[in-house]
Structures are given as structure tokens and as C-alpha cells.
Amino acid sequence: MLNKNVIDEINAKVSEILQNSPAKDIEKNVRVMLSGAFSRLDLVTRDEFDIQQEVLQRTREKLTALETKVAELEARLPQSSPGTTDQDNP
């Protein structure tokens, strides 16, 4: 079995090599390029999406409550005959 110090040393060497390699620059450049592309798109963050989803849910709940209330109020109104309008009933 390998000694823990040997594993730590190998890990340190690999990290050092990766930091000094062109792969790090490529990753950085790709991130900048993608960030620029995403900023041009009309995207929202997850937080903004979640907030709007909560607002929509509350709006739906209020709409449902209002629909129920309107239906109750309409049920209380006396039934008018088909040929009359609200203006005919003083």
C-alpha cells in the first residue's frame, strides 16, 4: 500500500502541472466565451425563476378564490328572464 505522503506528493505535483498547463487557460477562455454568449441570450437566474414561480402560484390562488367568490355572488342574484337586461330591472 502506498504511503499517505507519497499520495499527497503525487496529488500536489498533478495539481501543479494542471495549473501551469494550457488546459487552465483554455478553461478560462471557454468560461468567458460562454458567459458572454449567455449574457446575450434572454436568460434568467434560477433565483429569479423561483421567485416568479412563487408569484405565479400566489396569483393562481387569488384567481381561484376570486372565481369562487364571483360564482357565489352570481348564485345569489335573482334569475332574470332571457329577454330582460340589468337596465330593465330598476
C-alpha positions in Angstrom: 0.0 0.0 0.0 1.3 3.5 -0.8 2.3 5.8 1.9 0.0 8.8 2.5 2.9 11.2 2.0 3.5 9.7 -1.4 -0.1 10.1 -2.4 -0.1 13.7 -1.2 3.1 14.5 -3.1 1.6 13.0 -6.3 -1.5 15.0 -5.9 0.4 18.2 -5.4 2.5 17.5 -8.5 -0.5 16.8 -10.6 -2.2 19.9 -9.4 0.9 22.0 -10.1 1.1 20.6 -13.6 -2.5 21.3 -14.3 -2.3 24.8 -13.1 0.7 25.5 -15.4 -0.8 23.8 -18.4 -2.7 25.4 -21.3 -5.8 23.5 -20.2 -6.3 26.0 -17.4 -6.2 28.9 -19.9 -8.5 27.1 -22.3 -11.0 26.5 -19.5 -10.8 30.2 -18.5 -11.3 31.3 -22.1 -14.2 28.9 -22.6 -15.9 30.2 -19.4 -15.5 33.8 -20.6 -16.9 32.9 -24.1 -19.9 31.1 -22.6 -20.5 33.8 -20.1 -20.6 36.3 -23.0 -22.9 34.1 -25.1 -25.3 33.6 -22.1 -25.4 37.3 -21.4 -26.6 38.0 -24.9 -29.4 35.5 -24.5 -32.5 36.4 -22.7 -31.9 34.1 -19.7 -32.8 34.4 -16.0 -31.1 33.0 -13.0 -32.6 30.1 -11.0 -33.4 32.5 -8.2 -35.3 34.9 -10.5 -37.2 31.9 -11.9 -38.1 30.5 -8.5 -39.4 34.0 -7.4 -41.5 34.3 -10.5 -42.9 30.8 -10.0 -43.9 31.7 -6.4 -45.6 34.9 -7.7 -47.5 33.0 -10.3 -48.6 30.4 -7.8 -50.0 33.1 -5.5 -51.7 34.8 -8.4 -53.3 31.5 -9.4 -54.6 31.0 -5.8 -56.0 34.5 -5.8 -57.7 34.0 -9.1 -59.3 30.8 -8.0 -60.6 32.5 -4.8 -62.0 35.4 -6.9 -63.6 33.0 -9.3 -65.3 31.2 -6.4 -66.5 34.4 -4.9 -67.9 35.6 -8.2 -69.7 32.3 -8.7 -71.2 32.7 -5.2 -72.3 36.2 -5.8 -73.8 35.3 -9.2 -75.7 32.4 -7.5 -77.2 35.0 -5.0 -78.6 37.2 -7.8 -82.2 36.6 -8.8 -82.5 34.8 -12.1 -83.5 37.2 -14.8 -85.7 36.2 -17.7 -83.9 35.8 -21.1 -85.5 38.9 -22.7 -84.5 41.3 -19.9 -81.3 43.1 -19.1 -80.0 44.6 -16.0 -81.2 48.0 -17.2 -84.8 46.7 -17.3 -84.7 45.8 -13.6 -84.5 49.0 -11.6 
